[in-house]
Amino acid sequence: MRHARTAPRPATAVLTPQQRQIATLAAAGLTNKLIAERLALSPRTVSTHLYQLFHKVGVTSRAGLRDALERLDQQ
């Protein structure tokens, strides 16, 4: 039996709520340190989340992240 390929899920479906919050703050220009302080996380945890979500939404910079979030919000 062959399984039909399904379309990939939209990036909003694969971001956790915490990743979405971190992405929004990073796209607004906050540093990892400021995001960490605001969310009671370590800067390293913020960095890890950003690394993972950059890959998930297909970007390589915070500016690209901002643009990707805007596109996702319009869907």
C-alpha atoms as a printed R data frame, in Angstrom:
   type eleno elety resid chain resno      x      y      z
1  ATOM     1    CA   MET     A     1  0.000  0.000  0.000
2  ATOM     2    CA   ARG     A     2  1.369  3.404 -0.937
3  ATOM     3    CA   HIS     A     3  0.735  6.411  1.219
4  ATOM     4    CA   ALA     A     4 -0.031  9.689 -0.456
5  ATOM     5    CA   ARG     A     5  2.288 12.504  0.460
6  ATOM     6    CA   THR     A     6  0.672 15.275  2.359
7  ATOM     7    CA   ALA     A     7  1.488 18.928  2.091
8  ATOM     8    CA   PRO     A     8  3.784 20.209  4.812
9  ATOM     9    CA   ARG     A     9  2.075 21.848  7.739
10 ATOM    10    CA   PRO     A    10  2.178 25.624  7.915
11 ATOM    11    CA   ALA     A    11  5.028 26.896 10.064
12 ATOM    12    CA   THR     A    12  2.564 28.216 12.636
13 ATOM    13    CA   ALA     A    13  1.529 24.620 13.315
14 ATOM    14    CA   VAL     A    14  5.089 23.513 14.054
15 ATOM    15    CA   LEU     A    15  6.136 26.355 16.350
16 ATOM    16    CA   THR     A    16  5.500 25.755 20.008
17 ATOM    17    CA   PRO     A    17  3.818 28.594 21.905
18 ATOM    18    CA   GLN     A    18  7.146 29.387 23.553
19 ATOM    19    CA   GLN     A    19  8.959 29.415 20.202
20 ATOM    20    CA   ARG     A    20  6.293 31.706 18.776
21 ATOM    21    CA   GLN     A    21  6.699 34.089 21.724
22 ATOM    22    CA   ILE     A    22 10.484 34.077 21.381
23 ATOM    23    CA   ALA     A    23 10.220 34.586 17.618
24 ATOM    24    CA   THR     A    24  7.924 37.576 18.092
25 ATOM    25    CA   LEU     A    25 10.266 39.189 20.615
26 ATOM    26    CA   ALA     A    26 13.351 38.518 18.474
27 ATOM    27    CA   ALA     A    27 11.607 39.907 15.400
28 ATOM    28    CA   ALA     A    28 10.796 43.036 17.424
29 ATOM    29    CA   GLY     A    29 14.522 43.540 17.963
30 ATOM    30    CA   LEU     A    30 15.083 42.247 21.486
31 ATOM    31    CA   THR     A    31 18.417 40.581 22.183
32 ATOM    32    CA   ASN     A    32 18.639 37.016 23.459
33 ATOM    33    CA   LYS     A    33 19.556 38.394 26.884
34 ATOM    34    CA   LEU     A    34 16.490 40.666 27.008
35 ATOM    35    CA   ILE     A    35 14.199 37.888 25.780
36 ATOM    36    CA   ALA     A    36 15.639 35.580 28.436
37 ATOM    37    CA   GLU     A    37 15.068 38.138 31.178
38 ATOM    38    CA   ARG     A    38 11.508 38.816 30.036
39 ATOM    39    CA   LEU     A    39 10.588 35.117 29.854
40 ATOM    40    CA   ALA     A    40 12.646 33.895 32.846
41 ATOM    41    CA   LEU     A    41 14.843 31.688 30.656
42 ATOM    42    CA   SER     A    42 18.558 31.447 30.122
43 ATOM    43    CA   PRO     A    43 20.016 33.238 27.085
44 ATOM    44    CA   ARG     A    44 21.265 29.827 25.902
45 ATOM    45    CA   THR     A    45 17.707 28.454 25.934
46 ATOM    46    CA   VAL     A    46 16.569 31.432 23.875
47 ATOM    47    CA   SER     A    47 19.425 30.828 21.437
48 ATOM    48    CA   THR     A    48 18.469 27.164 21.095
49 ATOM    49    CA   HIS     A    49 14.830 28.020 20.409
50 ATOM    50    CA   LEU     A    50 15.857 30.591 17.796
51 ATOM    51    CA   TYR     A    51 18.163 28.102 16.092
52 ATOM    52    CA   GLN     A    52 15.343 25.555 15.900
53 ATOM    53    CA   LEU     A    53 12.665 27.941 14.731
54 ATOM    54    CA   PHE     A    54 14.869 29.600 12.097
55 ATOM    55    CA   HIS     A    55 15.096 26.169 10.498
56 ATOM    56    CA   LYS     A    56 11.367 25.527 10.882
57 ATOM    57    CA   VAL     A    57 10.336 28.722  9.102
58 ATOM    58    CA   GLY     A    58 13.214 28.635  6.622
59 ATOM    59    CA   VAL     A    59 15.110 31.804  7.531
60 ATOM    60    CA   THR     A    60 18.666 32.643  8.544
61 ATOM    61    CA   SER     A    61 18.293 36.037 10.238
62 ATOM    62    CA   ARG     A    62 16.070 37.983 12.595
63 ATOM    63    CA   ALA     A    63 14.978 40.202  9.711
64 ATOM    64    CA   GLY     A    64 13.980 37.082  7.809
65 ATOM    65    CA   LEU     A    65 12.169 35.874 10.896
66 ATOM    66    CA   ARG     A    66 10.185 39.108 11.079
67 ATOM    67    CA   ASP     A    67  9.149 38.735  7.436
68 ATOM    68    CA   ALA     A    68  8.261 35.050  7.896
69 ATOM    69    CA   LEU     A    69  6.073 35.833 10.913
70 ATOM    70    CA   GLU     A    70  4.273 38.541  8.947
71 ATOM    71    CA   ARG     A    71  3.580 36.068  6.120
72 ATOM    72    CA   LEU     A    72  2.361 33.453  8.590
73 ATOM    73    CA   ASP     A    73  0.039 35.935 10.257
74 ATOM    74    CA   GLN     A    74 -1.524 36.723  6.880
75 ATOM    75    CA   GLN     A    75 -2.380 33.088  6.154
